[in-house]
Amino acid sequence: MLKSTKAVGAVSILPTFSFAGTNLIPDKIKVVLIGTGSRGSSCWGKDLVGPYRDYVEMVGLCDINQKRVEVAKSMIGIDAKTYHSSKFDQMISEQKPDVVIVTTTDCYHVDYILRALELGCDVISEKPIATEADQCQRILEAEHKTGKKVYVGFNVRHSNESIEMKRILSSGELGKIIAVEYHEYLDTQHGASYFRRWHGKTKYSGSLLVHKSSHHFDLINWLLDADPVEVQAIGETAFYGSNKDFRGKNCRDCAYKTKCDFFWDMTKDKNSMRMYADCEDIDHYYRDGCVWDKEIDSYDTSSVQVIYSNGTQLTYSLNAYLPYEGQYICFSGENGRLDVRLNYRQPWETVAPYEFRLAKNRETTKTWTLQSGEGGHGGADERVKDMFFKPNQPDPTGQKATAKAGVMSSMIGIAARKSIETGRKIRIEEMIRL
């Protein structure tokens, strides 16, 4: 687990400075990375310093696990200085970065975001920006007080299918959007992976409604160009966690390997062995944790309803233990309906990764398909980094996600969690001042 130094917040809202939006960038953008797990070391590490070498120089790496940070340094292929997380301030002082990239365990994002702002740096945070309402508030206030900027790496905004949905909705063909349906299907490969890791414990991830679903909530917020106002939800840990009568500490050492359908042989994953197994003696974090751990409390079954500032209703569901993977997203408007199917790993033959159907009232239905882009997450990982680091990037639809965007997506998940706990509707304004 990645822990951190504490930081202080301040007073309320958002500047417009962009560290990669000017006509002239005299030197490379100097960045440091805090949190050198798989996502940080790959997307924001190796896949950043290689392709973006003309724009970016990574000058420091930081993690609570000193072994892991050295592994990450080797995997990224740089000669940057490494630091323990307790030396975060020292790293900033010595390396003088322009941007701090935060890819720690979710619950600690706030600490490094706040401290980076206080020390005069801009920030790119992996989603979610925060896991609690008070963390969201402190980030907005600190950004306003310091004049520095926080962005969130919402790559989903940059995928082919998201860009296509935005094009259609912005065209006005459907008229006012009255209702949205969003169904997330995780299979027993992808879904189980969250519950092997720290993500399955709410104290670290804020629950999957914050960690995973913040992607989806942000997408709808962006597509509708509206803010969530009221949230109601139900949820349960109905499949993983204590829902089995046997369990072990982790897969490699488990006595139930032959009995458990969810046994994962981590020894066959070279990178996971280097980054996690070889570093376990430092922080005792097991990458192949047991999906039946009784401490797992993140909901694997959930349904959320959201009312937006423009009156649109969102119905959202997530199930993390299905025999297939994908998404089904629908927009019902005054003039018709848009249905979008995202086909990932499914046991039946599909036409294409993305299938679109636009049905207009009393008109012929139009159907078409899209292919996935090249690169990480269908090219979305590269596009989001283009937006952050390449100069003069056009952004006509506002894809560059600000701190407010990060906060509003997290707040839906946080409010949904509170609704599940209390059994009542939660208004966003109860929990945060904007």
N, C-alpha and C positions, 0 to 999 in steps of 0.2 A: 504494500500500500504506500502511496505517496503522501507524506504529511508535509507540513509547511510552517513557516514563520507566520505570525498573525499580522494583520494590517488593519488600518483604520479607515473609515468612510467619511463622507462630508455632506453635501447639500443639493440639488436636484436638476438636471436634464442634458441636452446633447449639443456639442459643437459640430462643425461640419468639416473639419480638417481631414484630409486624406493623404496618407504617406506615399501613395503611389499614383497620385492623380495629377501631378503637375507636368508642365511641358518639358521641363529640364530636371533630370536627376544627375547632379554632378558626379556622384560616387555611387558605388553599390550600396544597397540597403543592408546594413549590418543587423543580423538576427541572432538571437539565442533561443534555445529550446529547453523548456522545463517539462520533464516527464518523457522518459526515453523508452516507453513500451513499444509495442509493435506498430500502433498507428503513428505515434510521434516519429519513430525511427524510419518508417517507410514513407508515408505520404508527405510528412513535414520535414523529413530528414533526407534520405537518399534520393527521393523523387523530386526534391526541391533543389538541393545543391548541385545536382548534375544538370538537368535541363535549364535551370535558371541561373547558371553560373555568371552570365553577363549582367545580372541584375541584383544578385543576392550573394552575400558572404556570411556563412554561419561561423560565428566566432566563439560560441560557448555552448556546452551541454551540461544539463543539471538533472539530478535524480536523487531520491533518497537511498537508492541502492547503488553503491559505488562500483560494484562488479557490472551491473547492467549498463551503467552509463559508459563504461569502457567497451562493452560488447557493442553498444549502439554506435560508438565512435568508429569502431572497426567496420561495422556493417554499412554505415553511411559513407565511409571512405574519406574522412576529413582529419585534419590535424588540429582541431580546435581544443582549447583547454577544457577539462572536465571539472565539475564541482559537485559536492554533496549539496542536497537541498537546503541544508542549514547555512550554506555559504552563498545563498541566492543574491543577497545584497552585494557581497564581494564580487560576484560575477558581473553584476551590472556596473559596479564601480570600475572594475578593471577593463572590461570589454567595451563599455559604452555603446551598447546596441541601440539601434533606432526602434526595433520591434522585438517584443518578447512573444514567442509562440508557446501557448499553454496547452499541453496535452497530458496533464496528470489525471489521476483518478478524479471523477467529476466533482465530488464534494469539496475538493481542495482548489478548484479553479479560482474561486473568489479570492483566496489569499494571495495568489501570485498575480492575479489581475490587478488587485488593489495596490499591491506593493510596486508593481511595474509602473503603474500610473503615477504613484507618489514619487518614484525615482526618475520620472521624466520620459518614460518610454510609451510608445503606442503598443497595442496588444492585438494579436489574433488568437482567439480561443477556439478550441474544438467545441462542438456542441456536447452537452448543453452548456450555456454560459454559467449556470448556477443551478443548485438543487433545492434551494429554499427561498422563500419570498424576501426575507430580510437580506439575503445575499444579493438578490437582484436590486433591491433598493440601494444598497451600499455601492454597488458598481455604478449605477446611474449617477448617484451623487458625487462619487469620486471622479468620474469622467467630466462632469460639469465643473467641479472645483479645480481640477488640474489642467483642463484644456486639452488633454491628450485624448486619443481615440481608441475605442475597442471595436473590433470586428469579430464576427463569428463565422467559422468555416462551414456554412450550410451548402455543401456541394450539391444537394438534391435540386436546388434552384437552377443549377447549370446543366442538368441532364437533358437529353434530346426530348424526352416525353414531357418534361416540365415546361420547357421552352415552347413546345407545341400547344400545351394546355393554356399557357399565358397568352399566346397569339390568338387563340380562338375566343377566350373570355374577353380579351381587350378589344376584339373586333366588334363586340356588341351584338353579335348574331343571336345570342340566346336571350338578349334583354336582361332584365334584372335577374340575378341568381337568387332563387328563393331557398334552395336547400342543396346541401352537399352530403354525399355518402362516401366514406373512406374506410375500406376494410383491409387490414394488414394481416397476411397469412405467413407465419414463420414455420418452416418444417422442423423435423426433429434433428436435423443437422445444425442448421443455423440457430434455431430457437434454443436448443440445448446448450449451445456454446456460451450464451449469456449467463446461464445458470451454473456453469462450471467456474465462471470468473467472478470478480467482485461485483459485477453488474446485477447479480441476483440478490444482492443485499441492499435494501433501500438506504441504509445509512451511508453507503458509498455512492450509489447511482441516482438516488432520489426515486427509484423504481424505474421500470422500463417505460412508464408513461412520461418520464422526464428524459431519461437517457436516449431511448430509441425513438419515442413518439415525438420528441421535440423537432426532429427532422420533418415529420408529417404535418405537425401543427404549423410549423413555419411555412411550409409549402402552401398550405391553405390560406394562411394570413397574407402571404405575398400574392397569391393568385386573386384573392378577393380584394386586396388593398384595403383591408379593414382590421379593426382590433377586436379581440375577444372581450366580451362583457360579462357573461355569466356561464358557469360550468356546472354540470351535474354528471355523476358517474357511478358505476358499480364495478367492482373488481374483486378478484380472488386469486390466491395461489392454489390452483385446483389440480395441477398436474405434477409439478416439480416439488422440491423441498421435502416436507414430512409425509408426502403422499406415497411412501413405500415403506415396507417393514424391514428393509436392510439398507445399509449405507457404509461408506468408508471415508477415510480422510481425503484421498485422491485416487485417481484411476490406477496409476502405476503400482501403488502399494495395496490395492484393494483385494480382499479375500473373495469378492463376489464377481470377479472378472468374467467368468464363464456364464454367470447367471444374469448379469445386467446387460440389457439391450443398449445401454448408453455408455458402455465402456469405450474410452478413447485412448488409443495407444500413442501417447505423446512422443515416445521414443522414435517414431517414424517421421517426426517433423523436426528436421535439423535446426531450423531457426528458433523454434520454440524451446528446444533443449538448450541451445546456447543462451538465449535471452532470459529464460525463466528457470529451467531446471538447474542449470549451473550456478544460479544466483540465489537459490532458495535459502541458503544458510544465512544470508544477510537479513532478509525481511520476512522469511517464512511464508511467502506468497506462492501458492500452488496453482499454476495455470491449468492443471487438469483436476480441479476440485470436483467433489462429488455433487451431482445434480440433485441428490436426495438429502443434502445437508439440511438439518433442521433449522438452521439460521436463515435459510433462504426465505425471504418474505416479499420479494418483488412480484407483482401480479403477473401471472402468465395468461390470464383471461380477463379482459376488461372491455367495457363499453362506455363511451363518453359522449355527452351532448353539449354543444357549445352554441350560445347565441352571440352574434356579432353586432358591432356598432351600426352596421347597415341593415340589420334585421335578418340576415341570412342565418339559417340553422345548419349546423354540422352534426352529423351522426358518425362517430368513429368507433372502430373496434380493432382489437389486437388479440390474436390467439397464437401462442408460441410453441405448439406441439403437434402440428398438423402433418399429414402425409405429403403435402406439397407446399410450394412457396410462391408467393406473388402478392399482387395488390389489385383491388377493384375500386376505382374512383369514379364517381358520377356527379354531374352538375345539372340540377333541374332548374330551368329558367322560365321566364314568361313565354318565350317563343319556342322552347324545345328542350332537348336533353343531350348532354355529352357523356358517353360512357367510355371509360379508358380501362383496359385490362393490361396489367403488367405481368408477363409470363416469365417466371424465373426457372425454378426446378419443379417441373410438373410431370406426372406419370402418363400424360397423354400428349399427342402430337399437337403442336401449336403452329399457327401461320407465321408468327413473328414475335419478337420480344414484346412489342407494344402494339396493341390493337385499339383503334379508335372507331367510334360510331357516333355520328352526329345526326340526330333525328329532330327535324323541325316540324312544328305543328302543321298538319295538313299538307306536308311536302314530302318528297322522296328522301329516304334515309341515305346518308353517305357513309361509307366505311373505307378505312385505309389503315396501313400499317407503317411502323417506323422500325428501323434497326438501331441497335445500340451503337454508341460511338466507340472509338478506340481509346484505350487507357483505363486508368482506375475508375471504378464506378461508372463505366460507360463514357469515359472522357470527362466526367464532371469534376474529378479531382484536379485535372490539369486546367480546366477553365476557371475554377475558383482561384487557383494560384496565379493564372494570367491576370485576373482582375485585381489581385492584391499587389502583384510585384512588377508587372510590365507597365511602363508609362503609357499614357494616352489611350487607355482602354475605354471605349464607349460603354455606357451603362444606361440605355434608354428605358429599361424596364425596372431599374432599381434592384438588380440582383445582388449587389454588394451589401451583405447583411450587417447592419449596425448593432450596437449594444441594445437599442430598444427592440429590434427584431428578435435578438437572442432572449431578451427578458420576456417578451410577450409569448414566445413559443414555450419557454420554460414554465411560465405562469399558468398556462393551460394544464400542463401535467401536474404542477404543484397543487392547483385548485382541484383537479380531478382526484388526486390523492386525498386531499382534505375532505372532499365530498364523500368518498368511499368510507373514510374514517368516521364521519359525523352523520352521514345519511341525509344531508341537506344540499340545496343549491348553494354555490359559492359565487359571489360577485368578485371580480378581479380587484375592484376598487376597495374592497374590504382588506386586501392583503398588501397593496402597494400603492404609493402615490406616484403618478406620472406627471 
